[in-house]
Amino acid sequence: MKSRILALLCVVLLSACSGLPAAPAPAWQRVSLDRFFNGLTVTVPLSIQVPGDFVLARELDAPVSHAYWMRPADAEQMRSARRLPADAPYMFGNMAPPVRFDRATGKFSGEDQLRSQLASAGLRLLDIRKWQAQGLPVLAINAQGSDGRPIQVIYIATLKDSYCLCITLRPEAGDAAAAVRLWRESALSIE
C-alpha cells in the first residue's frame, strides 16, 4: 500500500516539475449571481458566464453593494491606483441601482424612454433584449459611448419588492471582437 502511494506521489511530483506550461484558463466560467455579488445580495437562482481569467476583485476601496470581476493584474492595479483601469475589461455588479421593476406593468423604470435617454447621454443603442430567466425579468442593453467603447448593462428584477440587480460589462478598449463575444457569451447568458 505504501509503495502505491509513493508511486502516485512521484507521478504527481514529476508532472508538476516537468516544466509543462500550466493549463490555460477556461474561456468562460459559469458563476452564480450569489457568488458574483460575493454573497451580499438576496438569493437569486441565476448565473452568468464570466471570462475564464476574471476573478472577484476583493479588498477594493468600493462600497459594500458593489462587486468587481476582472483579471488579477487589473485588480491589483485598481487596488494601488484606487480607480478602474482605463482600457482593461471588467464586470461590475451593483446591488442598489436606481432602476426598479414594476410588477403591475412588467417594466423596468425608464424602459419606455430608454432609447431617448441613451441618445441624450450621447450613447448609441446597438441592441436591447428582454427575457425571463427562471421567472425573473432580465433587460440587457448594449450601447456604444462617444469614444466608441461599448457599454453593456444587464438589469435583473429580483421580484422582492421592486428591487433589481445591475451588472455592467466593459469590454477591452479597442477590441470590437471581444465586445461582441462579451455581449453574446456573458450578457445574454443569464439563466
C-alpha positions, 0 to 999 in steps of 0.5 A, spaced: 500 500 500 505 504 501 509 503 495 502 505 491 502 511 494 509 513 493 508 511 486 502 516 485 506 521 489 512 521 484 507 521 478 504 527 481 511 530 483 514 529 476 508 532 472 508 538 476 516 539 475 516 537 468 516 544 466 509 543 462 506 550 461 500 550 466 493 549 463 490 555 460 484 558 463 477 556 461 474 561 456 468 562 460 466 560 467 459 559 469 458 563 476 452 564 480 449 571 481 450 569 489 457 568 488 458 574 483 455 579 488 460 575 493 454 573 497 451 580 499 445 580 495 438 576 496 438 569 493 437 569 486 437 562 482 441 565 476 448 565 473 452 568 468 458 566 464 464 570 466 471 570 462 475 564 464 481 569 467 476 574 471 476 573 478 472 577 484 476 583 485 476 583 493 479 588 498 477 594 493 476 601 496 468 600 493 462 600 497 459 594 500 453 593 494 458 593 489 462 587 486 468 587 481 470 581 476 476 582 472 483 579 471 488 579 477 493 584 474 487 589 473 485 588 480 491 589 483 492 595 479 485 598 481 487 596 488 494 601 488 491 606 483 484 606 487 480 607 480 478 602 474 483 601 469 482 605 463 482 600 457 482 593 461 475 589 461 471 588 467 464 586 470 461 590 475 455 588 479 451 593 483 446 591 488 442 598 489 441 601 482 436 606 481 432 602 476 426 598 479 421 593 476 414 594 476 410 588 477 403 591 475 406 593 468 412 588 467 417 594 466 423 596 468 423 604 470 425 608 464 424 602 459 419 606 455 424 612 454 430 608 454 432 609 447 431 617 448 435 617 454 441 613 451 441 618 445 441 624 450 447 621 454 450 621 447 450 613 447 448 609 441 443 603 442 446 597 438 441 592 441 436 591 447 433 584 449 428 582 454 427 575 457 425 571 463 430 567 466 427 562 471 421 567 472 425 573 473 425 579 468 432 580 465 433 587 460 440 587 457 442 593 453 448 594 449 450 601 447 456 604 444 459 611 448 462 617 444 469 614 444 466 608 441 467 603 447 461 599 448 457 599 454 453 593 456 448 593 462 444 587 464 438 589 469 435 583 473 428 584 477 429 580 483 421 580 484 422 582 492 419 588 492 421 592 486 428 591 487 433 589 481 440 587 480 445 591 475 451 588 472 455 592 467 460 589 462 466 593 459 469 590 454 477 591 452 478 598 449 479 597 442 477 590 441 470 590 437 471 582 437 471 581 444 465 586 445 461 582 441 463 575 444 462 579 451 455 581 449 453 574 446 457 569 451 456 573 458 450 578 457 445 574 454 447 568 458 443 569 464 439 563 466 
